[in-house]
C-alpha cells in the first residue's frame, strides 16, 4: 500500500491534522494508497518555505537553474516505468499513454531549461542625450500551482518548468485523486539537487489549500488547470488581491470533416482526439461535424474503429481505453447521453455503463441525430462519447463550431489549401489542428480564447507569465 506524504522546505511531512485520504484505482475501485490530507495550516507552511527560498533561487544564474531542470528531466526518463505505473494506477489510462505523458513531461522541462538562458531584456533608445533606458524581466515571485487529475505529471511539469526556469519558487497542489505521480516527481527533484524550499508539495483539502494560495500575500501568481467553473471562482478571489493568474480551463472542441478530406485520416484523428484518455482531455473532440455527402462513409469507418477499442485496466496488455475517474463522472456522462436520447438522438454504438467491468467504465459511444438543444451540445463531455452533427456548407459549419462559450481547441480535415487558410483564420480557438488531431507540442503555445482561459503555456514565450517587466532610467 502506497503511503504518500507532502514535501516542504526539503522535508517529507504529514498533515498537521494527521488526516489522510484514500486513493482509488478507477479500473477496479480498489484502494491503492493513502495521502496526507493537508489544509490551510499546511499550505501556509509550504508558502513560507517558498517565500524564504525565493531570493536565493532567483539570484542563481539562468544556466544554473537550467542545469537543475535538465537533471530532473533525465531522472524522469530514467524512472519512466515507475512514473507511468503510478499514473495508470491512480487515474486509469493505458500504460502506453502514461509512458507518453512521462516523455512529454521531460520535454517540457528541457524546453524551459533552454528558454531560461534566452530571457532577454531590452535597451530602449532615449529621446534625451543624458539618459539611458532599459527594461529588464525579473521573476514574479513565489507561485501557487493547481493541477488536474487527467494528466497528473505533465501538467505539473508544464507549470513547474517555466516557473523554475524564470526564477520563481513554487507550491504545487495536485488533484486529490492523483497525488502519487506528483510525490514521485518531487522525490526526483530532491534527487536532482533542487534546493530546499524551491519546490513544495501540499496535498489534501482543495478549498482550504486553494483559498490559502489565493489569499496569502507571499504568493504572487496562481497558475491553474481545471474546469471553467472553478477557474471563475479562483479568478474572483484572485481579483481581491490583484493577483497575477494564468488559467487553462474547459473546452468543447469541434472536429470538422469536409467532403474532400482523407476519410481514413479523419477517422484516425477522431479516434485519437475523442478516445485518448477515455475522452478525459480538455482538448478532445466533443462535437464531430461531418459534411453530409461523406457522412455515411465516415460513420461506417468510425463505428468499426470505435468497436475495436478494448476497455480494461490500463496495466493489462492490449487495453486501449481505460475507465473514467470516478462514479460522479460516470453519472454525468450517462445524464448527457440520456438527455440527448430524450431529445431525439440515437445511439450508433455504446450508450451506457460497461457492466462487465468492475471499475468506472462507460462504453465508447457514438450518437447521431444530435442537435443544439441537447446538454451534450453545450457542455464539455469528459468521457468517451462522440456526438455526430451533419452540415452542408463551410460557412454553416464555421458558425456552428464557433457557437460556444469555449475556445480552446478545434480540428478540421481537408485537402484544399484555400479552405485550410479560411477555416483556421475563422475558427475562434486558441489551438487549431488541420489534418492533425494532436496539435500540441512543447515548442508551441497552449491556451484558449473566451471562457477556455487566460495566458499561454509552452512555446517561445513560456516564461512570460512568470516574469515581471521593470523599466529602468539612468541619467548620466
Secondary structure, DSSP 8 states (H G I E B T S, - for coil): -EEE-EEETTEEE--TT--EEEEEETTTTEEEEEEE-B-HHHHHHHHHHHHHHHHHHHHS-HHHHHHHHHHHHHHHHHTHHHHHHHHHHHH---HHHHHHHHHHHHHHHHHHHHHHTT---EEE--SSTTEEEEEEEEE--EEEEE--STTTTHHHHHHHHHHHHHT--EEEE--TT--HHHHHHHHHHHHTT--TTTEEE--B-HHHHHHHHHH-TTEEEEEEES-HHHHHHHHHHHHTTT-EEEEE----EEEEE-TTS-HHHHHHHHHHHHHGGGG-STTSEEEEEEEGGGHHHHHHHHHHHHHT--BS-TTSTT--B---S-HHHHHHHHHHHHHHHHTT-EEEE--SB-TTSSSS-B--EEEES--TTSHHHHS---SSEEEEEEES-HHHHHHHHH-SSEESEEEEE-S-HHHHHHHHHH---SEEEES-S----TTS-B--EETTEES-BSSTTTTGGGEEEEEEEEE-
